[in-house]
Amino acid sequence: MKKDTRALAARALAEIAIRGASLRDVMNRSAPQLPDPRDRALLMALLSEGARWWLRFDAAIDGLLEKPLRHKDPAVHALLVLGLVQLEVLELQDYAAVAATVEAVRALKRPQLAGLVNAVLRRWQRERVSLIARLDAQPQTRHAHPAWLASALKHDWPAQAEAVMMADNREPPLMLRVNRQRTDTASLMDALQGAGHAASRHEWLRDALSLPHSVDVTRMPGFEDGLFAVQDGAAQIAADLADLHGGMRVLDACAAPGGKACHLLERAEIDLTALEFDAGRAERIRENLMRLRLNARIVIGDAGAPAEWWNGVPFERILIDAPCSATGVLRRRPDVRLHRRESDIAAMQLQQRRILSALWPLLAPGGRLVYITCSVLRAENEAIVGELLAQQIDAQRVPFTLPVGQPAAVGWQILPGDGDLDGMYYAVLHKQA
């Protein structure tokens, strides 16, 4: 019997938004249940936009129900949220969206609630203008960001906060990184365009190609041959800032899933150690290296405790993609806004300080360390690097500018949407000889 896509999406969204499951994990479990690629595409759209707009439409549903369903029947509550997502975000035809959502209640084996679901969606349509005005009155429901994050953005980036939250809610382009060890940008672009993909060169990222919409990259020419990888342009900047030369001994700390490590290897013939604390995530590094035909030493270990894995030979380059709040990548990981808490930031700072201070001694005199986060919060970025500069007399900041973004007190901040890139922070430090 064919699965009802909306019913499947409702159960999955309830897992994500109410029970705290990962969008990626839930999608990976749910998609194989739908053999038709069109159904899988709808499922992905429903889950991505459902997570992205949950904080807006979850509040709206509360205002449309006399008695909440969130805990009594979470799948039906999530289905109602998805009903509004279909009407307001995916902009499906009103009749089809309502009818299909009501039918999904029956697929959830809740036929007694079909009338309620129909009534709620019809009421939304009747009172839409006033209901939207009410949601738009507060940042949390206007932009579907948690209140603490909206406040933090306004504190750290008062002139850009609104634009950042708007960018978080737009579909990002699909960005590819060309594996220059196996092909070149022009050749891959020609192959993709020949297969019907609207691939174009990036304006200033030399290894990047951009496509307007997400597609199944595993079906694209060159994927199995390791000619490219998926990586947002903001992350591709790391290889430029590393300033690599052949033969260098390089450490990529916190390396999983391996995108930056692979990019470094594509740029130069280097001796690379990819360090990762989690053995399961380290397996993803190995898989990416194999597909791209690259070689690195993978080490399972704690970046904050190098005595456990370091052989005492200094590195000429160290890349630290530090664990962080991921507040710069909400457009690609919309479920982060549902799971991240304000209290998480202090714990992240402890990890960031610990890793940065532990790895600084491993850098050779004259070497370069690149500190990176996908956060937009100053407390995780310039504050952490500023502390190290104050503590280490041999640490010197390396000034640089990028075509997009803005200077931070230390380093450079790309905010979500700057140049249509993800949010990313970079600081470059030189160790004086």
N, C-alpha and C positions, 0 to 999 in steps of 0.2 A: 504494500500500500504506500502510495506517495506521501512523503512528509509534507505537512503544511509549513511553508517557510516562515511565515509570521509567527506561528505558534512556537516553532523551534527558536526563533529569534527572541521571543518573549521570555522563554525559560532561560536562555543564555544571558540576556540582558539583566534579568533578576540576579543571576549568579554574580555578574560583574558589579552592578550598582548597589545591590543590597547585601550580598555575601562577601564582596571584596575580591572576587576572582580576577585574574588577568584577562584582558581582552584578547591578547594573542593566544593564550592557552585555551580559552573557551572557543575561540574561532577555529583553532586547529582541531578541537574535538568535534565541533558541530558541522563544519563544512563537508567532511566525508559522508555525512548522512544524506547529502543532496547530490545526486549524480549529474543533474543538469547544471552546466556552468552558469546559466542565467539565474537559476535559483541561488547558487553560491554567491553570485555578484550581488543579488538583492540582500542576502543574509549579511554580507560584509557591509553594505551600505547601511542597513538597519542597525547593526551593532555599533559601527563606527559613529554614526550620527546620533544614535540613542545614547551612547556614552558621552559624546561631546555636548549634547543638549539636555542631559538628564537633569541638571540642577535648575533648568528653566521649566521644563515640562513636568517634572516631578512635583514642583510647587503648584503648577497650574492644575494638575489632577487633584491635589488636595483641596483646592478651592471649588472643584466641580463635584465632589463627593460629599454626601452627608456623613458617611462613616468610611474612614480610610481602609484601603485594601492592602497596603504595603506589606504588612506582616501577616495578615490573615490569609491573603492569596497573592504572594509576590509576583507570580507569573502574569496574572491578570492585570495587576497594577502596571507592570512593565509593558504589557500589551497596550494599555491605554496611552502610556508615554509614546510608544511607537506609533500609535494612531495619529498623535499630534505631529510626530516627526514626519510621517508620510504627507500630512497635509501642509505643514509649514516649511519643512526643510527640503524633502525630496520632491515636493510639489506634484505629487501624484493626483490624478483626477479625483475630485471629492467623492463622487459616488463609488468609484472603484476602491479607494482607500478605506472608506467606511465599511462597505460591504465585505471586503476581504478581511478586515480586522474583526468584524462581528463573526464571520465564519471561523476565524482562528480561535475564538472563544470555545466553539464547539470542539475543535481539534484538541484543545486543552482539557476537554472533558468537563467543561463548566457551562453546559447549555443554559442553565438557569440564570446565568449572568449575561446572556446575549442581549437582552433588552436593556440592561443597565449600560453596557458598553455602547450600544447604539445611541442611547439617550445622552450619554456624556459627550460623545463626539458630535452629535447634532447640536447640543447646547453650545459647545465650543464654536461651531460654525455660526450660530445665531449671535452670540455675544463676543465674537472674535475681537473686534476693535477695542472694546473696553477691557477685555481680559489681557490683551497684549499691552495696552497702556499701563496696566497695573504691574505686569512683569517687567516692563522697561523702566519702571521707576527706581529699581534697585540694581546696583552693579552685579550682584550675585545672580539674579535672574535675567537681567538684560543680556549679559555676556556668558552666562552659565559658568562662572568661575566661583570657587568657594570664597566666602567673605574675607577670610584671612589673606588669601592670595591677592584679591582685588585691592585690599588695603596695602599690602606689601608693595605691589606694583606702583601704586600711587605715591608711596613714600620714597621708593628708590628711583622711579622714573616718572615724575609728575607730568612732564610734558608729553610723554609717549605712552602712558598706561592704557588709555582708551584704544590707541592704535594697536598695541600689543594684544589686547584681549580680542579685538576684532580679527587680527591676523590668526590667532589661535583657532578661530572658528571657520577659517577658509580651507578648502581642499588644497594641500600642497602639491606642487608638481612632482613627478617621478624623476629623480635624478640618478644618473648612472656615472660610475667612475671607470674610465677606460683603462684596461690593464696594458700599460705601455710596454711591458715585457713580451706581449704576444700580438699586439696590433697597434694601430694609431687611431686618433680621433676621427680623421676624415674617412678612413676605411670602414670603421664600425658605423659611423653615421650613414654612410651610403648603403651598407647592408641593412640597417634598420629601416631606412626610408624605402628601400626596395621591397621590404616585407610589409609595407603599409603603415609603419609607425612614424608619427610626426616628431622625429628626433631632431634637435637642433643644438648647435654648439653653445656653450655658455659664454657670456660676454667676456669674462676675465679669468675663469677657472680653467686651466689648460687641459685638465684631464676629464672634464665634466661634459656630459650630454644631458639634455633636459627634454622630458616629454610632458605634455599638459595634464595627462591623467594617469592614474595607476592602472597597470595591466599585469597579467601573469607573466613575469619576467622569465620563468622557466621555459616558456614556449617561444621566447625571442631568439633570433639567430645569434649564435655566439655564446649563449649562456653555458651550455654544457662544455664548450671548449675553453671556458675560463677567460673569455675576452673582456668581460666587464663584471662589475659588482654594483649593487644598489648602495648608494651612499649620498646623503644630502650634501650640498655644496659647502655648507658651513663646516662640516667635519673634514672636508677635503683640504681645508686651509692648513691643517696640522702639518702635512708633508712639506709645504712651502716654508713654514716657520722653523721646521727642524733643521733646515740648511744642511742637508746630507752630502757626504762625500764617500766615494768608494772605500771599502775596507774598514769603515767605522764600526766600533762596538756600541750597540744601541740597545737600550731597555725600553720596552713598551709595558708600563705597569698598568694593572687593571685593564688588561688587553681585550677581553671578550666583548663582542663576538669576533673581533679580529679585523674590523674594517680599516682602522688606522694602521695597524701592523702590516697588513697586506699592501696598503698604499705606500708605506715606507719602503717595502721590499720591491715594489714596482718601480720606484724612483731611482734606487741605487743598489749596487752590490754591497750589502752590509752584513755584519754578523749580528743578527737580531735575536734577543731573548724576549719572548712574549710571556708575561707573568699574569697569572689569574688565580684568584683565591678559590673559586668554585670549580670543582672538577667537571661538573656537568656543563657549565658554560665554556670551559676550556675545550670541550669536545667540538663546540661550534667554531672555535679558532682553527682547529685541525681540519674540519670539513671545508672551511673557506680556503685555507692554504692548499689543500689537495685540489679543489676545483680550479683554482687560479694558477696551479703549477708553481707554487712558491715554497720556500723552505725557511723554517725558523725553529729555534729551540723553544719548546713550550714547557714552562715550569709552573707547577701547582704550588702556590705559596702566598703568604701574607705580605703585601707590599709594605706594611708597617713594621715588619719583623724580618729584615733582610738577613740577619744572622742565621736564619733557618735554611736559606737557599743560595746566598751569594758566595761566590768563590774568592772574593777579595780583589778581583781585577776591576778597576774603575771603568765606567762607561763614558764614552765621549758625547753621547746624546741620551737624554732620558725624557720620555714622554709620559706624563701622568694625566690620564683621562679620569679624573677623580670621581668617586661615587658622589652623587648629588641629588638634589630634589627633582631634577628633570623638568623644571618649570619652563625651560626654553623649547621643549619639543611637544607641547600639548597638541599641536595641530596633527602630529603623526601618532601620538600616543594619548588619545583623548581620555582614556580611563585613568591616567595619572591624576587628573584633577579631582577624581572621586576618591582616590586612595591616599593621597598625600595629606599630611596633617601639619599644622604650624609647629607642633612640638617636634616634628622630625628634623627640623633645620638644625637645632643645637646638636643632635646626634651626628648629623652629616658633618658639621663643622669639626667635631672631635676627630672623626675619621680623616677628614681632609688635612688637618694640622698634623696628625700622627703620621700619615703617609708622606707628606711633603718633607717634614723634618727628618724622617727616617731615611728617605732616599737621597736627600741633598749630599750626605757624605759619600755616596756611591758615584757622584759625578766627578770626572777627572778635571784637574785644573785646566782652564781654557775651554771647558766643555759647556754645553748649552742644555738647559732644562726647559721644556714647554709644559706649562700647567694649563689644563683644559677642564671646563665643565660645560654641561648643557643646561646650566642654570642661568636665570636672569637676576638672581638676588645678590646684592652686593656683599652680604654677609658670608656667602660661600665662595666669593671670587676675589675681588681686590682686597678684602679684609684679611683673607687667609694668606695671600701672597705678600701683602704689606707687613704682616707679622714676621714672616721669614726674613724679609729684607732688613727689618729692624734688628733681628737676632743674629744674623750671619754676616760678619764683616766682609767675607769674601763673595757675597752675593750682590750682583749688579743687574739692574733691570736693563733689558735691551729694548730701546724704543722702536716702534714700528707703527705703520698705519695700514688700513685695509680699505678697499674701494667702497665698502658699506659698513654701517655701524657707527660707533662713537667711542672716543677714548674714555677709559675708566680712570680712576685715581692711579691705579697701576694696571697696565695692560689695555685690552680692547674688548668691548662688548658689542656683539651682534644681537640685536633684539629680534624676536620672531617677526617675519615679514620684511625685514631689511633686505633689499635685493631679492625678495621672495625666498629667503633662506630661513632655516631654523635658528632659534636662539642659541648662541654659543659664546663662551668667554675664553679668551686666550691671554696668557702672560708668558713672556720669554725672559729667562734669567741666565746670566753668564757667570761662571765661576772664575774669579780672578786667579791667575797663576801665582 
